Amino acid sequence: MNNFIKFTFDIFGHVIPGIIILLAISLLTISFDINTDYGMVSEIMNNLEGTGKGAFVIILAYIIGFAVTPFGKYLYRKIGLKLWPNIKLDNDIKMHISDKFILIREYSPANFEYVERWNMYSTLSHNLAVGCLFFFVVGIIKIFKDSNDYIINWILILAVSIIFFFIFIRSALLYNKWAGSDLNSAISALKLREKKSE
């Protein structure tokens, strides 16, 4: 079960946001020209042909997603807590976070799975927020670089990127609070603090 949790955490928390960021970067070389046979979609698909290329993209996406995680955490803690201070976690149980995880992992694997699921969603959310920032930056570059024929498309991408950025920042904060609440509730309900001192 731990291997499955780790696998899904890596896929959702790192690979998917990494692919979103790679897609944003690839838009720097792709135009909205619809005069080609299939337009922008065919250009993206041509870049992903072959098993070797696909594996390379997944590995690169994982590395990028893993690399942006600290920046994503910084963003949702700095921006999210200022915009939504009521979502802040109330830490009723004064204990080091590592000790909490050790206790719940040892004595309540089912609750540990739920806590890790909320943490995975939080990581996915704040890394997707970073992906939205990449789309925003790419949109700004393309507005000045491309012809005016496609400026409406890029303005739309800018607007959607900003909207989803704040949605993902709020989601990351919310999921983090749920993870902390479940962790504290499990320790309190199962009286795990007493087991730590045994």
ChimeraX attribute file (.defattr): number of C-alpha atoms within 10 A of each C-alpha:
attribute: neighborCount
match mode: 1-to-1
recipient: residues
	/A:1	8
	/A:2	12
	/A:3	8
	/A:4	9
	/A:5	14
	/A:6	13
	/A:7	12
	/A:8	15
	/A:9	19
	/A:10	18
	/A:11	19
	/A:12	20
	/A:13	26
	/A:14	26
	/A:15	25
	/A:16	20
	/A:17	29
	/A:18	29
	/A:19	21
	/A:20	21
	/A:21	23
	/A:22	19
	/A:23	16
	/A:24	20
	/A:25	16
	/A:26	14
	/A:27	16
	/A:28	15
	/A:29	9
	/A:30	14
	/A:31	14
	/A:32	16
	/A:33	12
	/A:34	10
	/A:35	8
	/A:36	10
	/A:37	10
	/A:38	10
	/A:39	14
	/A:40	16
	/A:41	12
	/A:42	12
	/A:43	16
	/A:44	14
	/A:45	9
	/A:46	9
	/A:47	12
	/A:48	15
	/A:49	10
	/A:50	9
	/A:51	9
	/A:52	9
	/A:53	12
	/A:54	13
	/A:55	12
	/A:56	12
	/A:57	18
	/A:58	17
	/A:59	15
	/A:60	16
	/A:61	23
	/A:62	21
	/A:63	14
	/A:64	20
	/A:65	31
	/A:66	18
	/A:67	14
	/A:68	20
	/A:69	20
	/A:70	13
	/A:71	13
	/A:72	24
	/A:73	22
	/A:74	13
	/A:75	18
	/A:76	26
	/A:77	18
	/A:78	12
	/A:79	16
	/A:80	23
	/A:81	16
	/A:82	11
	/A:83	14
	/A:84	13
	/A:85	11
	/A:86	9
	/A:87	16
	/A:88	15
	/A:89	15
	/A:90	11
	/A:91	11
	/A:92	10
	/A:93	14
	/A:94	9
	/A:95	11
	/A:96	8
	/A:97	13
	/A:98	8
	/A:99	12
	/A:100	21
	/A:101	18
	/A:102	13
	/A:103	20
	/A:104	21
	/A:105	16
	/A:106	11
	/A:107	16
	/A:108	16
	/A:109	14
	/A:110	10
	/A:111	18
	/A:112	21
	/A:113	16
	/A:114	15
	/A:115	23
	/A:116	19
	/A:117	18
	/A:118	20
	/A:119	21
	/A:120	24
	/A:121	22
	/A:122	28
	/A:123	30
	/A:124	27
	/A:125	29
	/A:126	32
	/A:127	37
	/A:128	31
	/A:129	29
	/A:130	28
	/A:131	28
	/A:132	26
	/A:133	19
	/A:134	19
	/A:135	27
	/A:136	22
	/A:137	15
	/A:138	19
	/A:139	24
	/A:140	16
	/A:141	13
	/A:142	22
	/A:143	17
	/A:144	10
	/A:145	11
	/A:146	14
	/A:147	10
	/A:148	11
	/A:149	9
	/A:150	14
	/A:151	18
	/A:152	11
	/A:153	14
	/A:154	20
	/A:155	16
	/A:156	11
	/A:157	18
	/A:158	20
	/A:159	13
	/A:160	14
	/A:161	22
	/A:162	16
	/A:163	13
	/A:164	17
	/A:165	24
	/A:166	18
	/A:167	16
	/A:168	25
	/A:169	28
	/A:170	24
	/A:171	21
	/A:172	30
	/A:173	27
	/A:174	21
	/A:175	21
	/A:176	23
	/A:177	20
	/A:178	20
	/A:179	24
	/A:180	20
	/A:181	17
	/A:182	17
	/A:183	22
	/A:184	22
	/A:185	15
	/A:186	20
	/A:187	22
	/A:188	14
	/A:189	9
	/A:190	13
	/A:191	11
	/A:192	18
	/A:193	17
	/A:194	10
	/A:195	11
	/A:196	11
	/A:197	6
	/A:198	5
